[in-house]
Amino acid sequence: ARKLMLLASRDDVPLAKVQEVLRTDAAFAAEVLRLANSPLFGMRGRIKSVLQAVAMLGLDRIQVLATTLAVRTFLTSGKLSDAMRGCWRHNLATAILCERLARLVQMDRDVCYTAGLLHDIGRLALLHTGGDAYESMLRREDVTDRDLIQFEKSSFDIDHGEAGAWILDQWQFPERITRVIGDS
């Protein structure tokens, strides 16, 4: 997914190169074909090749799909707690909302979707490594955002925004998205 995100972010990448990367991951290639053949796109004929699917979907949508699958894989690599599920649902809802609002603020829909999806990636990472104390802190209703950030700093020496920006920097995401995540 990381290779694909890097490739799709370039303007001059040949579609054959994207296809080559997709063919190394059968599950991801299947997702691309499934999306290309979904009723969302209303194609009359069946899309049968990865190259055809990439050409039809476009690099921006492939990049969004790669990001979504990378985050989903990250989440399912360990025990999926209620807090993780809740955080994932929140991120997905934020992504959908950001995508819909993009038109109103004249921004790219795919960039907005990606920023929404990843805005709390640092929180997911802290949940993944932070154990029960962080999860119980997230479940408390009397905790403010300020309280949560103080808890994160005292427990991890980093808050979820800083952690998210670090992760996206490691994944070599565009700086404009990394900056948004660091500020959330």
HELIX and SHEET records of a PDB file:
HELIX    1   1 ARG A    2  ALA A    8  1                                   7    
HELIX    2   2 LEU A   15  LEU A   22  1                                   8    
HELIX    3   3 ALA A   26  ALA A   36  1                                  11    
HELIX    4   4 VAL A   50  LEU A   57  1                                   8    
HELIX    5   5 LEU A   59  LEU A   75  1                                  17    
HELIX    6   6 ASP A   82  ALA A  102  1                                  21    
HELIX    7   7 ARG A  109  LEU A  118  1                                  10    
HELIX    8   8 ILE A  121  ARG A  139  1                                  19    
HELIX    9   9 ASP A  145  PHE A  156  1                                  12    
HELIX   10  10 HIS A  160  GLN A  170  1                                  11    
HELIX   11  11 GLU A  175  GLY A  182  1                                   8    
END                                                                             
